[in-house]
Amino acid sequence: MLNDNELGLLCDTFKKSHVATAIVEKEGLKAKINGMINSVFPSSATENRENNTQDIIELLPKTVYKMTNSFGLSYVYFKISERNDDKILLIGPYLNERPNGEKILEYAEKNALQPKYHRYLEEYYSSLPAIPKESFLFVMLTSFCERLWNLPAFAIVDVNNEYDTPISPIGSTPKEENFDEILADMKAMEKRYEYENELIEAVSLGQVHKENLFTSSFSDMLFEKRAPDLLRNAKNYCVIMNTLLRKAAESGGVHPLYIDRVSSDFAYKIENMSQLGQTAPLMRKMYTSYCSLVQKHTMRGFSELIKNTVLLIDSDISAQLSPGDIAKAQNVSLGYLSTLFRKETGKTLTEYIKAKRIAHAKHLLCNTQLQIQTVALHCGVVDLQYFSKLFKKETGKTPKQYREEYSGR
């Protein structure tokens, strides 16, 4: 028999882990799931768009169902009791793994979302937790269902056949230390902090040439052993360094708009490391990437007007940008803005916008499978023929040729 206190505890635990729970009727289950993602966008984004969730199959008693929709959002649901067949506990959405920028673009294309709505999807993913299959949450859910149905085991239906049933949580071993070990840890900590401070200063100045100096000092001695699992320990330290380098880039004059994209990409790569040997190469990549970010996007010395102009352009390169509209949005004349922009950046507004669009097109062509028409839209060009002509003029190749050449490397 269902115990309301136990159900409440289960739901509260998921909610504290930022996973929504709801009790719904079977007839409203699909609408509930679709409604969650649709509520993320303005109503104009979801008009005439097909549902992103497949039809709900007939639910069997004493069975847990797992599914992932076309946006990569995962859910768990099952009948609460045999006596009340209409009531279903829905858990989700959550992520099996955090998607990177390219994957989000592919989800958007798959669901026929226009480029202007892409930022809503990006923000939504960042608000959801990524829960590995071995998470204690699933162990707790398993225990709850065993107790609810008085069974030592029960059926789990993977509707999409995408992941395995979780088995058990990761155990941890308490660390015992004596006084000598504590002193040794203090020395190692001091050395690590000294290393980190030098690293942060170099990144804030964009000093890529110092990579060898720091990576030659990189060793297991710099790691504080916070977890018995060596790979998990390495990941934890990489997360810390990602945060430190992010702040270093910010102190180097880089706006958070640019930093967040790089930081999120490294967060994804860190969690997907599968071998301890990947740690040092990833750390080197983090160092050079954040240094390059400072070199390319530092706004040190820029006036507030030019900072805002650059951010307006870079924040949505898919928009129909024009120098006149940018000047109007900031209540200044086009002549004044153009003169100041060229003086501080060395480029005209038109040159800067064109360069940004071509660079974004190259990135999408090489790192996604988006159709070329979709790539053009993401670069703010509606006319495919004009986009191909512009791209070839700047690169010497058509978008198709550029993608094929990159794939053949």
C-alpha angles and dihedrals in degrees: 000000000000115000110210092205092055091046090049091051092050093049093045091051092053092046092052086055088054094253115131122228130194139171109228140164120254093246090057099042098094093044090050092053093046091045092058095060094036091056089063093068135055111266090253090065095059100041113121091359120136120243113272095214126077120234115286111250122225107286118231122209119257091020131119118213126204125189141168121207130214091276091058091251115145130213139180122205140165142159112279095214142351092238094057103041094168094064118086130179109225118196119190168311102246135140126252086206132355111261120229123227095272093050091051090053090053091050088051093051092045089056095043095245116162117237092251090066094050094095091058090057092046092052092047093054090050089056094054125083121241106224120193118219091249093057118135087237091071091044089054090047090052091051091048093053093046089053093042094052096030090233131133088216138008140187121277116194116203098204092193096032088228105128143019130253110269113247111189143339123263110265123219132210119219115240117237118202136181126204095270091052091050091052090049090050090051091054091048090048092052091050091048093050091049090051092047094050092052090046093051093050092050092050093048087058094044093240100168091163090071093066094104092049092058101035091052087059092048112111143136087269088076093060121095106217101234098151133039090225105083094206092049089048091053091048091051092053091047089053089052092049092047088056094046094048090047090057090045091056090049091053086050090065100264117141117236088242090075097033095055093058093053094041093051091049092053091046087057093048093047094054090047096054108123102179134047090228090067092067101081095046090048091049090051090049091050091052096049093042094054091045090051089048090057092047094049103036109025111132096194107143094016118128117239091253094055092043090055092045093054091047092050090055099041096043093067115011088169091069122101093257123189129171090235094054092046091052092046092050089059097042096242133116119265091234094055093045093047093050094047093044093054092045094053102035103027091234136088118245091250092050092049094049092047093048091050092050094049092047091050091047091053090050094050094045092052100039106035140043093228116143113259090244089056091047089054091052091050087054093052097255117122098181109076093197092053090046092053091047093049093046093050092048091055099039106023091238137081116247090254093051091047092052093046092049091050092048091051094057 
